Amino acid sequence: MAKMKSSNEIIRNFMEDMVADTIDGVIKNMDVCGCEKCRMDITAIALNNLPPKYVVTRKGQLFTKLSVLQHQFDADLTSAISKAAVIVSENPRHNTEEQ
Ligand SMILES: [Zn+2]
């Protein structure tokens, strides 16, 4: 009679949410393009340089501990996003692929 308890649960890389929440605050102070493509490139590069933080969560559930955890990762996040933004600003791809 066991129900499929896992059916509504998903595995997420918590770090993705952290980068998404942090990127705007970092790049607004930098001379880097803020278009969607560049933002995605910066996010991908930053995530490749950050340790993944996988969590099991129910679909649609918000991370209630976000602000607590965010404090621990702030320095690493800001550093990784800054480095990624420099890389993207030197090699922007927004004009090379879709026009
Ligand atoms: Zn751009």
Backbone and ligand atoms as CSV (ligand in chain L), in Angstrom:
chain,resi,resn,atom,element,x,y,z
A,1,MET,N,N,0.820,-1.211,0.000
A,1,MET,CA,C,0.000,0.000,0.000
A,1,MET,C,C,0.856,1.264,0.000
A,2,ALA,N,N,2.130,1.088,-0.221
A,2,ALA,CA,C,3.009,2.256,-0.180
A,2,ALA,C,C,2.709,3.198,-1.341
A,3,LYS,N,N,2.558,4.423,-1.019
A,3,LYS,CA,C,2.348,5.419,-2.067
A,3,LYS,C,C,3.689,5.841,-2.663
A,4,MET,N,N,3.588,6.367,-3.870
A,4,MET,CA,C,4.796,6.881,-4.511
A,4,MET,C,C,5.107,8.261,-3.934
A,5,LYS,N,N,5.756,8.254,-2.809
A,5,LYS,CA,C,6.001,9.527,-2.140
A,5,LYS,C,C,6.940,10.439,-2.924
A,6,SER,N,N,7.712,9.837,-3.787
A,6,SER,CA,C,8.684,10.653,-4.495
A,6,SER,C,C,8.084,11.352,-5.716
A,7,SER,N,N,6.844,11.043,-6.038
A,7,SER,CA,C,6.305,11.530,-7.303
A,7,SER,C,C,6.201,13.044,-7.357
A,8,ASN,N,N,6.044,13.680,-6.215
A,8,ASN,CA,C,5.934,15.132,-6.215
A,8,ASN,C,C,7.229,15.812,-5.805
A,9,GLU,N,N,8.264,15.029,-5.732
A,9,GLU,CA,C,9.521,15.618,-5.294
A,9,GLU,C,C,10.519,15.652,-6.448
A,10,ILE,N,N,11.312,16.665,-6.433
A,10,ILE,CA,C,12.306,16.840,-7.485
A,10,ILE,C,C,13.654,17.165,-6.850
A,11,ILE,N,N,14.692,16.895,-7.613
A,11,ILE,CA,C,16.033,17.285,-7.166
A,11,ILE,C,C,16.420,18.556,-7.899
A,12,ARG,N,N,16.804,19.529,-7.132
A,12,ARG,CA,C,17.220,20.806,-7.717
A,12,ARG,C,C,18.637,21.122,-7.282
A,13,ASN,N,N,19.339,21.836,-8.150
A,13,ASN,CA,C,20.622,22.395,-7.738
A,13,ASN,C,C,20.333,23.763,-7.121
A,14,PHE,N,N,20.359,23.755,-5.811
A,14,PHE,CA,C,20.060,24.962,-5.048
A,14,PHE,C,C,20.941,26.136,-5.485
A,15,MET,N,N,22.142,25.809,-5.940
A,15,MET,CA,C,23.075,26.870,-6.341
A,15,MET,C,C,22.530,27.665,-7.525
A,16,GLU,N,N,21.721,27.022,-8.370
A,16,GLU,CA,C,21.122,27.743,-9.492
A,16,GLU,C,C,20.256,28.892,-8.995
A,17,ASP,N,N,19.492,28.621,-7.967
A,17,ASP,CA,C,18.641,29.667,-7.397
A,17,ASP,C,C,19.487,30.768,-6.769
A,18,MET,N,N,20.567,30.340,-6.136
A,18,MET,CA,C,21.429,31.317,-5.492
A,18,MET,C,C,22.045,32.261,-6.521
A,19,VAL,N,N,22.538,31.687,-7.617
A,19,VAL,CA,C,23.138,32.531,-8.654
A,19,VAL,C,C,22.080,33.443,-9.273
A,20,ALA,N,N,20.902,32.902,-9.536
A,20,ALA,CA,C,19.837,33.712,-10.134
A,20,ALA,C,C,19.460,34.884,-9.231
A,21,ASP,N,N,19.498,34.647,-7.937
A,21,ASP,CA,C,19.140,35.702,-6.989
A,21,ASP,C,C,20.242,36.739,-6.818
A,22,THR,N,N,21.460,36.360,-7.132
A,22,THR,CA,C,22.610,37.211,-6.827
A,22,THR,C,C,23.134,37.958,-8.044
A,23,ILE,N,N,22.897,37.417,-9.240
A,23,ILE,CA,C,23.580,37.930,-10.434
A,23,ILE,C,C,23.281,39.408,-10.690
A,24,ASP,N,N,22.040,39.822,-10.523
A,24,ASP,CA,C,21.701,41.215,-10.830
A,24,ASP,C,C,22.476,42.192,-9.960
A,25,GLY,N,N,22.578,41.856,-8.684
A,25,GLY,CA,C,23.286,42.741,-7.772
A,25,GLY,C,C,24.769,42.845,-8.082
A,26,VAL,N,N,25.325,41.789,-8.677
A,26,VAL,CA,C,26.754,41.796,-8.979
A,26,VAL,C,C,27.041,42.534,-10.284
A,27,ILE,N,N,26.288,42.205,-11.348
A,27,ILE,CA,C,26.648,42.754,-12.649
A,27,ILE,C,C,26.213,44.207,-12.807
A,28,LYS,N,N,25.300,44.679,-11.967
A,28,LYS,CA,C,24.894,46.075,-12.102
A,28,LYS,C,C,26.043,47.026,-11.770
A,29,ASN,N,N,27.006,46.523,-11.014
A,29,ASN,CA,C,28.159,47.338,-10.652
A,29,ASN,C,C,29.330,47.126,-11.599
A,30,MET,N,N,29.109,46.335,-12.636
A,30,MET,CA,C,30.198,46.023,-13.553
A,30,MET,C,C,29.874,46.519,-14.952
A,31,ASP,N,N,30.902,46.691,-15.757
A,31,ASP,CA,C,30.720,47.118,-17.134
A,31,ASP,C,C,30.513,45.878,-17.995
A,32,VAL,N,N,29.334,45.303,-17.868
A,32,VAL,CA,C,29.037,44.075,-18.597
A,32,VAL,C,C,27.615,44.140,-19.126
A,33,CYS,N,N,27.422,43.572,-20.293
A,33,CYS,CA,C,26.096,43.560,-20.913
A,33,CYS,C,C,25.125,42.778,-20.035
A,34,GLY,N,N,23.906,43.286,-19.924
A,34,GLY,CA,C,22.919,42.627,-19.084
A,34,GLY,C,C,21.809,41.957,-19.876
A,35,CYS,N,N,22.054,41.706,-21.176
A,35,CYS,CA,C,21.004,41.070,-21.972
A,35,CYS,C,C,20.836,39.616,-21.536
A,36,GLU,N,N,19.746,39.033,-21.987
A,36,GLU,CA,C,19.401,37.686,-21.511
A,36,GLU,C,C,20.492,36.669,-21.860
A,37,LYS,N,N,21.052,36.785,-23.033
A,37,LYS,CA,C,22.059,35.805,-23.453
A,37,LYS,C,C,23.318,35.915,-22.600
A,38,CYS,N,N,23.748,37.128,-22.369
A,38,CYS,CA,C,24.941,37.313,-21.554
A,38,CYS,C,C,24.685,36.873,-20.114
A,39,ARG,N,N,23.507,37.166,-19.616
A,39,ARG,CA,C,23.166,36.738,-18.261
A,39,ARG,C,C,23.194,35.222,-18.146
A,40,MET,N,N,22.689,34.541,-19.166
A,40,MET,CA,C,22.693,33.077,-19.139
A,40,MET,C,C,24.114,32.543,-19.231
A,41,ASP,N,N,24.936,33.175,-20.070
A,41,ASP,CA,C,26.337,32.749,-20.173
A,41,ASP,C,C,27.046,32.940,-18.839
A,42,ILE,N,N,26.822,34.076,-18.217
A,42,ILE,CA,C,27.451,34.341,-16.920
A,42,ILE,C,C,26.978,33.309,-15.891
A,43,THR,N,N,25.687,33.029,-15.909
A,43,THR,CA,C,25.141,32.048,-14.961
A,43,THR,C,C,25.784,30.682,-15.164
A,44,ALA,N,N,25.905,30.254,-16.421
A,44,ALA,CA,C,26.471,28.932,-16.703
A,44,ALA,C,C,27.925,28.847,-16.265
A,45,ILE,N,N,28.692,29.877,-16.575
A,45,ILE,CA,C,30.110,29.861,-16.205
A,45,ILE,C,C,30.261,29.887,-14.690
A,46,ALA,N,N,29.478,30.717,-14.038
A,46,ALA,CA,C,29.553,30.797,-12.579
A,46,ALA,C,C,29.199,29.458,-11.944
A,47,LEU,N,N,28.159,28.810,-12.468
A,47,LEU,CA,C,27.739,27.526,-11.895
A,47,LEU,C,C,28.800,26.451,-12.102
A,48,ASN,N,N,29.531,26.537,-13.194
A,48,ASN,CA,C,30.607,25.568,-13.422
A,48,ASN,C,C,31.746,25.739,-12.430
A,49,ASN,N,N,31.820,26.902,-11.833
A,49,ASN,CA,C,32.910,27.171,-10.894
A,49,ASN,C,C,32.455,27.145,-9.440
A,50,LEU,N,N,31.205,26.783,-9.242
A,50,LEU,CA,C,30.680,26.697,-7.878
A,50,LEU,C,C,30.302,25.252,-7.572
A,51,PRO,N,N,30.444,24.841,-6.333
A,51,PRO,CA,C,30.023,23.479,-5.988
A,51,PRO,C,C,28.508,23.377,-6.060
A,52,PRO,N,N,27.984,22.335,-6.684
A,52,PRO,CA,C,26.533,22.171,-6.711
A,52,PRO,C,C,26.002,21.890,-5.319
A,53,LYS,N,N,24.792,22.348,-5.072
A,53,LYS,CA,C,24.128,22.092,-3.793
A,53,LYS,C,C,22.770,21.474,-4.094
A,54,TYR,N,N,22.764,20.168,-4.204
A,54,TYR,CA,C,21.517,19.512,-4.570
A,54,TYR,C,C,20.617,19.337,-3.361
A,55,VAL,N,N,19.366,19.626,-3.582
A,55,VAL,CA,C,18.371,19.459,-2.528
A,55,VAL,C,C,17.160,18.742,-3.118
A,56,VAL,N,N,16.480,17.984,-2.269
A,56,VAL,CA,C,15.216,17.371,-2.653
A,56,VAL,C,C,14.107,18.272,-2.144
A,57,THR,N,N,13.232,18.629,-3.034
A,57,THR,CA,C,12.161,19.535,-2.637
A,57,THR,C,C,10.881,19.143,-3.344
A,58,ARG,N,N,9.784,19.564,-2.796
A,58,ARG,CA,C,8.521,19.319,-3.472
A,58,ARG,C,C,8.364,20.340,-4.584
A,59,LYS,N,N,7.702,19.919,-5.630
A,59,LYS,CA,C,7.505,20.823,-6.761
A,59,LYS,C,C,6.841,22.110,-6.296
A,60,GLY,N,N,7.394,23.223,-6.697
A,60,GLY,CA,C,6.793,24.508,-6.372
A,60,GLY,C,C,7.112,25.030,-4.997
A,61,GLN,N,N,7.800,24.233,-4.202
A,61,GLN,CA,C,8.098,24.677,-2.847
A,61,GLN,C,C,9.172,25.758,-2.856
A,62,LEU,N,N,8.957,26.759,-2.049
A,62,LEU,CA,C,9.960,27.806,-1.941
A,62,LEU,C,C,10.992,27.415,-0.890
A,63,PHE,N,N,12.169,27.928,-1.073
A,63,PHE,CA,C,13.222,27.633,-0.113
A,63,PHE,C,C,13.127,28.604,1.061
A,64,THR,N,N,12.609,28.118,2.157
A,64,THR,CA,C,12.395,29.002,3.295
A,64,THR,C,C,13.694,29.368,3.986
A,65,LYS,N,N,14.720,28.551,3.781
A,65,LYS,CA,C,15.991,28.846,4.425
A,65,LYS,C,C,16.924,29.629,3.507
A,66,LEU,N,N,16.364,30.143,2.442
A,66,LEU,CA,C,17.192,30.806,1.433
A,66,LEU,C,C,18.073,31.892,2.031
A,67,SER,N,N,17.479,32.758,2.829
A,67,SER,CA,C,18.247,33.899,3.315
A,67,SER,C,C,19.352,33.453,4.265
A,68,VAL,N,N,19.100,32.414,5.034
A,68,VAL,CA,C,20.122,31.920,5.950
A,68,VAL,C,C,21.292,31.336,5.177
A,69,LEU,N,N,20.973,30.494,4.206
A,69,LEU,CA,C,22.025,29.857,3.430
A,69,LEU,C,C,22.756,30.855,2.556
A,70,GLN,N,N,22.026,31.835,2.088
A,70,GLN,CA,C,22.628,32.798,1.181
A,70,GLN,C,C,23.815,33.488,1.830
A,71,HIS,N,N,23.692,33.744,3.103
A,71,HIS,CA,C,24.764,34.441,3.789
A,71,HIS,C,C,26.068,33.661,3.726
A,72,GLN,N,N,25.981,32.357,3.855
A,72,GLN,CA,C,27.173,31.521,3.842
A,72,GLN,C,C,27.862,31.527,2.484
A,73,PHE,N,N,27.066,31.634,1.434
A,73,PHE,CA,C,27.618,31.492,0.091
A,73,PHE,C,C,27.938,32.824,-0.564
A,74,ASP,N,N,27.593,33.914,0.089
A,74,ASP,CA,C,27.678,35.210,-0.567
A,74,ASP,C,C,29.042,35.505,-1.183
A,75,ALA,N,N,30.091,35.294,-0.421
A,75,ALA,CA,C,31.418,35.641,-0.914
A,75,ALA,C,C,31.792,34.802,-2.127
A,76,ASP,N,N,31.568,33.498,-2.028
A,76,ASP,CA,C,31.889,32.619,-3.148
A,76,ASP,C,C,31.036,32.944,-4.368
A,77,LEU,N,N,29.771,33.203,-4.141
A,77,LEU,CA,C,28.860,33.515,-5.233
A,77,LEU,C,C,29.286,34.787,-5.949
A,78,THR,N,N,29.524,35.820,-5.174
A,78,THR,CA,C,29.901,37.097,-5.763
A,78,THR,C,C,31.194,36.962,-6.557
A,79,SER,N,N,32.137,36.231,-6.008
A,79,SER,CA,C,33.415,36.030,-6.680
A,79,SER,C,C,33.229,35.273,-7.990
A,80,ALA,N,N,32.475,34.190,-7.962
A,80,ALA,CA,C,32.285,33.370,-9.160
A,80,ALA,C,C,31.535,34.136,-10.236
A,81,ILE,N,N,30.516,34.906,-9.835
A,81,ILE,CA,C,29.741,35.670,-10.811
A,81,ILE,C,C,30.596,36.794,-11.402
A,82,SER,N,N,31.392,37.432,-10.571
A,82,SER,CA,C,32.260,38.509,-11.057
A,82,SER,C,C,33.236,37.990,-12.105
A,83,LYS,N,N,33.855,36.853,-11.803
A,83,LYS,CA,C,34.816,36.269,-12.756
A,83,LYS,C,C,34.118,35.873,-14.050
A,84,ALA,N,N,32.934,35.299,-13.930
A,84,ALA,CA,C,32.181,34.890,-15.115
A,84,ALA,C,C,31.788,36.107,-15.946
A,85,ALA,N,N,31.429,37.188,-15.275
A,85,ALA,CA,C,31.021,38.400,-15.986
A,85,ALA,C,C,32.189,38.987,-16.773
A,86,VAL,N,N,33.386,38.908,-16.201
A,86,VAL,CA,C,34.562,39.405,-16.909
A,86,VAL,C,C,34.803,38.581,-18.174
A,87,ILE,N,N,34.679,37.260,-18.045
A,87,ILE,CA,C,34.886,36.371,-19.193
A,87,ILE,C,C,33.879,36.681,-20.296
A,88,VAL,N,N,32.618,36.841,-19.914
A,88,VAL,CA,C,31.572,37.090,-20.909
A,88,VAL,C,C,31.733,38.476,-21.528
A,89,SER,N,N,32.111,39.453,-20.722
A,89,SER,CA,C,32.255,40.804,-21.265
A,89,SER,C,C,33.393,40.881,-22.276
A,90,GLU,N,N,34.372,40.005,-22.116
A,90,GLU,CA,C,35.491,39.979,-23.062
A,90,GLU,C,C,35.160,39.166,-24.307
A,91,ASN,N,N,34.216,38.255,-24.175
A,91,ASN,CA,C,33.827,37.407,-25.299
A,91,ASN,C,C,32.307,37.296,-25.399
A,92,PRO,N,N,31.633,38.446,-25.595
A,92,PRO,CA,C,30.165,38.382,-25.653
A,92,PRO,C,C,29.697,37.615,-26.884
A,93,ARG,N,N,28.665,36.818,-26.715
A,93,ARG,CA,C,28.152,36.014,-27.821
A,93,ARG,C,C,26.811,36.519,-28.313
A,94,HIS,N,N,26.318,37.635,-27.764
A,94,HIS,CA,C,24.970,38.074,-28.091
A,94,HIS,C,C,24.805,38.530,-29.522
A,95,ASN,N,N,25.884,38.920,-30.190
A,95,ASN,CA,C,25.758,39.408,-31.563
A,95,ASN,C,C,26.251,38.405,-32.611
A,96,THR,N,N,26.792,37.294,-32.144
A,96,THR,CA,C,27.460,36.406,-33.079
A,96,THR,C,C,26.613,35.238,-33.534
A,97,GLU,N,N,25.522,34.952,-32.833
A,97,GLU,CA,C,24.810,33.722,-33.136
A,97,GLU,C,C,23.390,33.912,-33.645
A,98,GLU,N,N,22.761,35.036,-33.283
A,98,GLU,CA,C,21.334,35.128,-33.549
A,98,GLU,C,C,20.966,36.287,-34.461
A,99,GLN,N,N,21.921,36.860,-35.170
A,99,GLN,CA,C,21.555,37.964,-36.037
A,99,GLN,C,C,22.100,37.786,-37.443
L,1,ZN,ZN,ZN,24.621,40.757,-24.166
